[in-house]
Amino acid sequence: MDELRIRAAEPDEAGALTELTRRSKAYWGYPQAMMDGWADMLSVSAAAIRDGRFVVAERGGVVAGYYQLTGRPPNGDLADLFLEPEAIGTGLGRVLWEHAVASARRAGFQTLTLESDPHAEAFYLHMGAEYVGDREVAPGRALPVLRVTFPTA
C-alpha cells in the first residue's frame, strides 16, 4: 500500500478535483439528470483553491480525496469532503475528517458546520458531529445540517 500524503491542493488540480467530486457523488446512484443539474455545485475552480483551504490526500502521487474548509473564526464550514469511490469505506474519510477538524481548531474555529449528503450522514454522526436541522436545497430535497463544536480551554 502506498504511503498517504496530505497536502494543500494546487490551483492546477481544479479539473481533477471536479472530476473526483462528480465520481464520488455518482457513487451513491443518483440519476444522471440530477448529476447534470448539480454540475455547477460539483465543480471546483482554480480561484476557489487559491482563495480557500483545500486539502488533498494522495496515495502514490494520485489524489484519492479532499476537503475544503470555509468561513471565518469562530464559525467554519466543512464545505466539501469527497473521496474516490474506491476509497469509500477504507478509513480515508476518517483521516480527512480528523485532519479537517484539527486544521479548523488550529485556525481558531469553535464550530464546524456541514450540509451532508444523506448517504454520508451516518459517517459524520459517527465522527462526532451532531444533527442540527435540515436545509432545503431544491424543491423536495433537503440536506441534513450537522455541526461539531470544539471544547474551549
Order of alpha helices (4+ residues) and beta strands (2+ residues): beta-alpha-alpha-alpha-beta-beta-beta-alpha-beta-alpha-beta-beta
